[in-house]
Amino acid sequence: VRRELWLGLAYLVVQTAGFMRLTFWELSWDVMEPICFYVTSMYFMAGYTFFLRTKKEPSFEGFFESRFAAKQKRLMHARDFDLRRYDELRRACGLPVVRTPTSPCRPSSSSSTQESHCHSYCHCQ
């Protein structure tokens, strides 16, 4: 997921450099202004679509959490990871149960740290 974010940054740097080149050397601001406006509008629409699909804030943190959860779920499924058994083993060892997007949040009054951790990864409502 971090690699995806770094590649996104590289893409934005290359795009900005390309727009600067086109604006100041090849074309003019009068030509590039509408192009920049439409590209920015497309980014806004992509962020809005992200929000509609994931119900998370369209921020870098929201994107990171969403991609991390998707990759974690795919890896857990591919390797037949038994999350219930993992939770049982954690409880047996006296460790708090880790809430992940693949296991729905269950209200727990045993520990406030569990609840705050749970809220950072999924929607507990």
TORBA-916330 format. One record per residue (C-alpha): residue number from 1; residue in three letters; z, x, y. Coordinates in pm, 1 decimal. Example, Ala and Ser with C-alpha at 12.3 -4.5 7.8 and 13.67 -1.06 7.14 Angstrom:
{n: 1, res: ALA, z: 780.0, x: 1230.0, y: -450.0}
{n: 2, res: SER, z: 714.0, x: 1367.0, y: -106.0}
***
This chain:
{n: 1, res: VAL, z: 0.0, x: 0.0, y: 0.0}
{n: 2, res: ARG, z: 77.0, x: 285.4, y: 235.9}
{n: 3, res: ARG, z: -267.1, x: 429.3, y: 161.2}
{n: 4, res: GLU, z: -423.6, x: 96.3, y: 259.1}
{n: 5, res: LEU, z: -235.0, x: 103.6, y: 589.3}
{n: 6, res: TRP, z: -345.2, x: 462.7, y: 656.9}
{n: 7, res: LEU, z: -705.3, x: 368.1, y: 578.2}
{n: 8, res: GLY, z: -672.2, x: 75.1, y: 818.3}
{n: 9, res: LEU, z: -555.3, x: 312.9, y: 1089.5}
{n: 10, res: ALA, z: -846.5, x: 547.7, y: 1018.6}
{n: 11, res: TYR, z: -1087.4, x: 254.0, y: 1040.2}
{n: 12, res: LEU, z: -946.9, x: 150.6, y: 1379.3}
{n: 13, res: VAL, z: -966.5, x: 507.3, y: 1511.9}
{n: 14, res: VAL, z: -1330.2, x: 542.2, y: 1401.5}
{n: 15, res: GLN, z: -1416.5, x: 200.6, y: 1544.0}
{n: 16, res: THR, z: -1252.4, x: 279.7, y: 1877.5}
{n: 17, res: ALA, z: -1428.1, x: 615.5, y: 1896.5}
{n: 18, res: GLY, z: -1759.4, x: 444.4, y: 1816.5}
{n: 19, res: PHE, z: -1704.1, x: 181.2, y: 2084.0}
{n: 20, res: MET, z: -1614.1, x: 452.7, y: 2336.0}
{n: 21, res: ARG, z: -1930.7, x: 644.0, y: 2247.8}
{n: 22, res: LEU, z: -2143.6, x: 332.0, y: 2284.9}
{n: 23, res: THR, z: -1972.8, x: 229.5, y: 2609.4}
{n: 24, res: PHE, z: -1986.0, x: 560.7, y: 2795.5}
{n: 25, res: TRP, z: -2291.8, x: 740.2, y: 2652.6}
{n: 26, res: GLU, z: -2534.8, x: 505.8, y: 2478.7}
{n: 27, res: LEU, z: -2495.4, x: 165.1, y: 2642.3}
{n: 28, res: SER, z: -2285.5, x: 29.9, y: 2927.1}
{n: 29, res: TRP, z: -1974.7, x: -180.7, y: 2966.4}
{n: 30, res: ASP, z: -2190.8, x: -484.4, y: 3044.1}
{n: 31, res: VAL, z: -2338.8, x: -462.9, y: 2693.9}
{n: 32, res: MET, z: -2020.1, x: -362.0, y: 2512.6}
{n: 33, res: GLU, z: -1783.3, x: -612.8, y: 2675.5}
{n: 34, res: PRO, z: -1903.6, x: -915.4, y: 2474.7}
{n: 35, res: ILE, z: -1917.6, x: -705.9, y: 2156.3}
{n: 36, res: CYS, z: -1556.7, x: -595.4, y: 2205.3}
{n: 37, res: PHE, z: -1454.2, x: -953.7, y: 2282.6}
{n: 38, res: TYR, z: -1606.1, x: -1086.5, y: 1959.2}
{n: 39, res: VAL, z: -1462.0, x: -806.2, y: 1748.1}
{n: 40, res: THR, z: -1116.9, x: -875.1, y: 1895.5}
{n: 41, res: SER, z: -1162.6, x: -1247.6, y: 1828.5}
{n: 42, res: MET, z: -1247.4, x: -1170.9, y: 1466.0}
{n: 43, res: TYR, z: -926.6, x: -965.4, y: 1430.9}
{n: 44, res: PHE, z: -728.6, x: -1255.6, y: 1576.3}
{n: 45, res: MET, z: -889.2, x: -1496.1, y: 1328.1}
{n: 46, res: ALA, z: -811.7, x: -1256.7, y: 1041.8}
{n: 47, res: GLY, z: -445.8, x: -1243.4, y: 1150.6}
{n: 48, res: TYR, z: -430.9, x: -1620.1, y: 1176.3}
{n: 49, res: THR, z: -586.8, x: -1656.0, y: 830.6}
{n: 50, res: PHE, z: -330.4, x: -1408.3, y: 694.1}
{n: 51, res: PHE, z: -52.5, x: -1624.8, y: 839.2}
{n: 52, res: LEU, z: -199.3, x: -1944.9, y: 692.5}
{n: 53, res: ARG, z: -233.1, x: -1792.9, y: 345.5}
{n: 54, res: THR, z: 95.3, x: -1599.2, y: 323.4}
{n: 55, res: LYS, z: 327.5, x: -1782.6, y: 565.7}
{n: 56, res: LYS, z: 428.3, x: -1440.7, y: 699.8}
{n: 57, res: GLU, z: 405.4, x: -1303.8, y: 1050.4}
{n: 58, res: PRO, z: 70.7, x: -1125.9, y: 1099.4}
{n: 59, res: SER, z: 229.9, x: -789.7, y: 1165.8}
{n: 60, res: PHE, z: 208.2, x: -453.7, y: 996.9}
{n: 61, res: GLU, z: 541.7, x: -521.0, y: 827.5}
{n: 62, res: GLY, z: 423.7, x: -863.4, y: 709.6}
{n: 63, res: PHE, z: 100.3, x: -716.6, y: 576.2}
{n: 64, res: PHE, z: 290.6, x: -435.9, y: 402.0}
{n: 65, res: GLU, z: 532.6, x: -678.7, y: 235.5}
{n: 66, res: SER, z: 251.0, x: -909.7, y: 129.2}
{n: 67, res: ARG, z: 38.9, x: -631.5, y: -21.8}
{n: 68, res: PHE, z: 345.1, x: -470.6, y: -184.4}
{n: 69, res: ALA, z: 447.5, x: -799.6, y: -345.6}
{n: 70, res: ALA, z: 94.0, x: -864.9, y: -471.6}
{n: 71, res: LYS, z: 60.4, x: -518.0, y: -622.8}
{n: 72, res: GLN, z: 411.4, x: -534.2, y: -771.2}
{n: 73, res: LYS, z: 338.5, x: -870.5, y: -931.0}
{n: 74, res: ARG, z: 7.2, x: -745.9, y: -1072.2}
{n: 75, res: LEU, z: 170.5, x: -431.2, y: -1217.2}
{n: 76, res: MET, z: 460.2, x: -627.4, y: -1364.7}
{n: 77, res: HIS, z: 216.8, x: -867.2, y: -1530.6}
{n: 78, res: ALA, z: -12.8, x: -587.6, y: -1656.0}
{n: 79, res: ARG, z: 277.8, x: -400.6, y: -1815.3}
{n: 80, res: ASP, z: 454.8, x: -710.8, y: -1949.6}
{n: 81, res: PHE, z: 767.0, x: -642.7, y: -1743.7}
{n: 82, res: ASP, z: 1038.9, x: -895.9, y: -1830.5}
{n: 83, res: LEU, z: 1210.6, x: -968.5, y: -1500.5}
{n: 84, res: ARG, z: 1469.6, x: -1200.3, y: -1656.4}
{n: 85, res: ARG, z: 1575.7, x: -929.3, y: -1900.9}
{n: 86, res: TYR, z: 1591.8, x: -679.2, y: -1614.5}
{n: 87, res: ASP, z: 1820.3, x: -917.0, y: -1419.7}
{n: 88, res: GLU, z: 2041.4, x: -960.2, y: -1728.6}
{n: 89, res: LEU, z: 2072.8, x: -583.0, y: -1769.7}
{n: 90, res: ARG, z: 2159.4, x: -540.3, y: -1401.0}
{n: 91, res: ARG, z: 2429.2, x: -807.5, y: -1429.2}
{n: 92, res: ALA, z: 2564.4, x: -642.1, y: -1746.1}
{n: 93, res: CYS, z: 2593.5, x: -312.9, y: -1560.4}
{n: 94, res: GLY, z: 2768.6, x: -480.7, y: -1266.5}
{n: 95, res: LEU, z: 2476.9, x: -429.0, y: -1028.6}
{n: 96, res: PRO, z: 2350.9, x: -697.0, y: -789.8}
{n: 97, res: VAL, z: 2041.0, x: -884.1, y: -902.2}
{n: 98, res: VAL, z: 1735.6, x: -771.6, y: -708.0}
{n: 99, res: ARG, z: 1528.7, x: -1060.2, y: -575.8}
{n: 100, res: THR, z: 1155.2, x: -1004.9, y: -579.9}
{n: 101, res: PRO, z: 865.3, x: -1230.4, y: -488.7}
{n: 102, res: THR, z: 800.6, x: -1285.9, y: -859.8}
{n: 103, res: SER, z: 1144.2, x: -1439.4, y: -906.4}
{n: 104, res: PRO, z: 1219.4, x: -1729.9, y: -675.5}
{n: 105, res: CYS, z: 1532.0, x: -1695.7, y: -467.9}
{n: 106, res: ARG, z: 1826.0, x: -1874.4, y: -608.8}
{n: 107, res: PRO, z: 2119.7, x: -1942.0, y: -380.0}
{n: 108, res: SER, z: 2400.1, x: -1706.4, y: -465.4}
{n: 109, res: SER, z: 2746.1, x: -1721.0, y: -314.6}
{n: 110, res: SER, z: 2862.8, x: -1405.5, y: -492.2}
{n: 111, res: SER, z: 2749.1, x: -1159.2, y: -231.4}
{n: 112, res: SER, z: 2620.3, x: -1181.6, y: 123.5}
{n: 113, res: THR, z: 2424.7, x: -856.1, y: 75.4}
{n: 114, res: GLN, z: 2227.4, x: -1020.6, y: -201.9}
{n: 115, res: GLU, z: 2139.1, x: -1309.2, y: 27.2}
{n: 116, res: SER, z: 2030.3, x: -1083.9, y: 312.7}
{n: 117, res: HIS, z: 1824.1, x: -874.2, y: 70.6}
{n: 118, res: CYS, z: 1675.1, x: -1191.3, y: -70.1}
{n: 119, res: HIS, z: 1576.0, x: -1314.3, y: 275.6}
{n: 120, res: SER, z: 1389.1, x: -994.1, y: 349.6}
{n: 121, res: TYR, z: 1152.7, x: -1040.0, y: 56.2}
{n: 122, res: CYS, z: 1090.1, x: -1412.4, y: 19.0}
{n: 123, res: HIS, z: 1143.8, x: -1749.1, y: 178.6}
{n: 124, res: CYS, z: 1479.0, x: -1885.8, y: 73.9}
{n: 125, res: GLN, z: 1489.7, x: -2238.6, y: 206.8}
***
